Amino acid sequence: MGKKYSYLLEIVIGISVILLINVLWFRANMGFIGVSPHPLWIVVLFIAVRYGSLQGFLAGLLSAFALLISVSYNISVEQQFEFSAIPGKQFQLAGLFIFFGFLFGEERSRVNRLLDRWKYKFNKLRDEFEALSMEHLALKNINTELEGRILGQADTVNSVYEAARELVTLKVEQLYPAIIRLVSKLLKPDKCSLFIWEKGDYVLKGSSGYDNSANGPGQLKSKSDIIKKAINERRIVTVLDMFKAEHLRWEEKQDPCMVAPLFFG
């Protein structure tokens, strides 16, 4: 029958048990006439309160039929199963089964509808809370990242400020090594070199990142594409710019680097 219609089985079983008790132990009073409250109220109210209005109505209707049929056994054989011979109070009781079965069942249905609405609201609020929790977590991560960036920028600004103060007080011969130290501190490159244009060529004024066994940065090629691009455009040029510009040449043996031109005056 399935869980959906299990209440029908419960109604039939309940009524059958009460009728069986009536037949086995109270045969002299079929239908439990005069018994108050009537045993069939157990079935009617139980089903109505448990399930709802439709189930309560069916429980009352079947209980009413069971009552009238069982009461008819108290009538003479000639009048059995003639409803006109059944006392009016039994019809009233049968009607009450149907009425209160529907009434109590409707109250249960109202409670079920109310519970469904609250369940819907609860699930909606839970989903909104989970969404807000995810947004809060995302914002928290963003805030942590921004704080780290701000602190890093603050450190960078302080480093630049301190380096600028140092550069202002240096003499010319001390300026070039200071620039090398500044770039190494802020950018942390593997290698760093400073060349100055003097008498038609680039002259090395300082470097870092080269071990003692190396020959140093070597001679800077003034005709190199990356050098010419940085000088002509007066901006920082990286190896990425060289790869994007297909018409420019890039020497295979040259290490990836970044060129930053400095102009004075």
C-alpha positions in Angstrom: 0.0 0.0 0.0 2.9 2.3 0.6 3.7 4.8 3.3 1.4 7.4 1.7 -1.7 5.4 2.3 -0.7 3.6 5.5 -3.3 5.5 7.4 -6.0 3.5 5.6 -4.5 0.3 7.0 -4.4 1.8 10.5 -8.1 2.8 10.2 -9.1 -0.7 9.1 -7.0 -2.4 11.8 -8.3 -0.1 14.5 -12.0 -0.5 13.7 -11.5 -4.3 13.2 -9.9 -4.7 16.6 -12.8 -2.8 18.3 -15.4 -4.8 16.5 -13.7 -8.0 17.3 -13.6 -7.1 21.0 -17.3 -6.3 20.7 -18.1 -9.6 19.2 -16.0 -11.7 21.5 -16.7 -10.2 24.9 -19.7 -7.8 24.5 -21.9 -9.6 22.1 -25.0 -8.7 24.1 -24.4 -5.0 23.4 -23.4 -4.8 19.7 -22.2 -1.4 18.8 -21.4 -0.5 22.4 -24.7 1.3 22.8 -24.7 3.5 25.8 -20.9 3.3 26.3 -19.4 6.7 26.8 -17.0 7.6 25.4 -17.6 5.2 22.5 -14.5 3.0 21.8 -14.5 4.1 18.1 -13.5 7.6 19.2 -10.0 6.1 19.7 -9.7 5.4 16.0 -11.3 8.7 14.9 -9.3 11.0 17.1 -6.0 9.1 16.8 -6.0 9.2 13.0 -7.2 12.8 12.8 -4.6 14.1 15.2 -1.9 12.0 13.7 -2.5 12.8 10.0 -4.9 15.6 9.0 -8.3 16.6 7.8 -8.7 14.2 5.0 -7.5 11.2 7.0 -9.7 12.3 10.0 -12.7 12.6 7.7 -12.2 9.1 6.3 -11.6 7.7 9.8 -14.9 9.3 11.0 -16.8 8.0 7.9 -15.6 4.4 8.2 -16.2 4.5 12.0 -19.7 5.8 11.4 -20.5 2.9 9.0 -19.0 0.4 11.4 -21.1 1.8 14.2 -24.4 1.7 12.3 -23.7 -1.8 11.0 -22.8 -3.2 14.4 -25.8 -1.5 16.0 -28.1 -3.1 13.5 -27.4 -6.5 15.0 -29.3 -5.4 18.1 -32.5 -5.1 16.0 -34.8 -7.9 15.1 -33.9 -10.2 12.2 -36.6 -8.7 10.1 -35.3 -5.1 10.5 -31.5 -5.8 10.4 -29.6 -3.6 8.1 -32.5 -1.2 7.8 -31.1 2.1 8.9 -34.6 3.5 9.6 -34.8 1.1 12.5 -31.6 2.3 14.1 -32.1 4.7 17.0 -31.6 8.4 16.1 -28.8 8.8 18.8 -26.7 6.4 16.9 -27.0 8.5 13.7 -26.1 11.5 15.8 -23.0 9.7 17.1 -22.1 8.6 13.6 -22.4 12.2 12.4 -20.2 13.3 15.3 -17.5 10.8 14.2 -17.4 12.4 10.8 -17.6 16.0 12.1 -15.0 15.8 14.8 -12.8 13.6 12.7 -12.6 16.4 10.1 -12.4 19.2 12.7 -9.5 17.7 14.6 -7.9 16.6 11.4 -8.1 20.2 10.0 -6.4 21.5 13.1 -3.6 19.0 12.6 -3.4 20.1 8.9 -3.2 23.7 10.0 -0.4 22.9 12.3 1.3 21.0 9.5 1.0 24.0 7.2 2.4 26.2 9.9 5.3 23.9 10.5 6.0 23.7 6.7 6.1 27.5 6.5 8.5 27.8 9.5 10.6 25.0 8.0 10.8 26.9 4.7 11.8 30.1 6.5 14.3 28.2 8.6 15.9 26.6 5.5 16.0 30.0 3.8 17.6 31.7 6.7 20.1 28.8 7.0 21.0 29.2 3.4 21.4 32.9 3.8 23.5 32.4 6.9 25.8 30.0 5.1 26.1 32.5 2.2 26.9 35.3 4.6 29.5 33.0 6.4 31.2 32.3 3.0 31.2 36.1 2.2 32.5 36.8 5.7 35.3 34.3 5.2 36.2 35.7 1.8 36.2 39.2 3.2 38.3 38.1 6.1 40.9 36.6 3.7 40.8 39.7 1.6 41.3 41.9 4.7 44.3 39.7 5.8 45.8 40.0 2.3 45.3 43.8 2.2 46.8 44.2 5.7 49.8 42.2 4.5 50.1 44.4 1.4 49.7 47.6 3.5 52.4 46.4 5.9 54.6 45.5 3.0 54.0 48.8 1.3 54.7 50.6 4.6 58.0 48.8 4.9 58.9 49.6 1.3 58.0 53.3 1.8 60.1 53.4 4.9 63.0 51.7 3.1 62.7 54.2 0.2 62.6 57.1 2.6 65.6 55.9 4.5 67.5 55.3 1.3 66.6 58.7 -0.1 67.9 60.4 3.1 71.1 58.4 2.7 71.5 59.3 -1.0 71.0 63.0 -0.3 73.9 63.1 2.1 76.3 61.1 -0.1 79.1 62.4 -2.2 79.3 61.6 -5.9 81.8 58.8 -5.5 79.6 57.2 -2.8 76.4 57.6 -4.8 76.9 54.7 -7.2 77.4 51.9 -4.6 74.5 53.4 -2.6 72.2 53.0 -5.6 73.3 49.4 -6.0 72.5 48.7 -2.3 69.2 50.4 -2.7 68.1 48.3 -5.7 69.4 45.1 -4.1 67.5 45.9 -0.9 64.2 46.8 -2.5 64.0 44.5 -5.5 66.3 41.7 -4.3 67.6 40.8 -7.8 70.0 37.9 -8.3 72.5 40.3 -10.0 72.6 44.0 -10.3 74.9 46.4 -12.3 75.1 50.1 -12.7 76.5 51.6 -15.9 77.0 55.3 -16.6 77.3 56.8 -20.2 80.7 58.4 -20.4 82.6 59.4 -23.5 80.4 57.5 -25.9 80.3 54.2 -24.0 78.8 52.6 -20.9 81.1 52.4 -18.0 80.5 50.1 -15.1 80.2 51.9 -11.8 79.0 49.2 -9.4 77.5 45.7 -9.3 76.3 43.0 -6.9 75.4 39.3 -7.1 78.6 38.3 -8.9 80.9 35.9 -7.0 84.7 36.3 -7.0 85.4 33.7 -9.6 83.1 35.4 -12.2 84.4 38.1 -14.5 81.7 40.5 -13.4 78.8 41.9 -15.5 81.1 42.4 -18.5 80.7 45.0 -21.1 77.3 46.5 -21.7 76.3 46.3 -25.4 75.0 49.8 -26.4 73.4 48.4 -29.5 71.4 45.7 -27.6 67.7 45.9 -28.4 66.7 45.9 -24.7 69.1 48.8 -24.0 67.9 50.8 -27.0 64.3 50.2 -26.1 64.8 51.4 -22.5 66.7 54.5 -23.6 64.3 55.5 -26.4 61.1 54.9 -24.5 62.6 56.3 -21.2 61.0 53.5 -19.2 61.8 50.2 -17.5 62.0 47.3 -20.0 61.9 43.6 -19.0 62.5 40.4 -20.8 58.7 40.0 -21.1 58.6 43.2 -23.3 61.3 41.6 -25.5 59.3 38.4 -25.9 56.2 40.4 -26.8 58.0 42.4 -29.5 58.7 39.8 -32.2 60.7 42.2 -34.4 63.3 42.8 -31.6 66.2 40.5 -31.2 67.0 38.6 -28.0 70.4 37.0 -27.6 70.1 33.4 -26.6 73.1 33.6 -24.3 71.9 36.7 -22.5 70.3 36.1 -19.1 66.7 37.4 -18.5 67.0 40.9 -17.1 65.4 44.2 -16.5 66.8 47.5 -17.7 65.9 50.8 -15.9 67.3 54.0 -17.4 68.2 56.9 -15.1 68.3 60.4 -16.6 69.8 63.4 -14.8 69.2 67.0 -15.6 
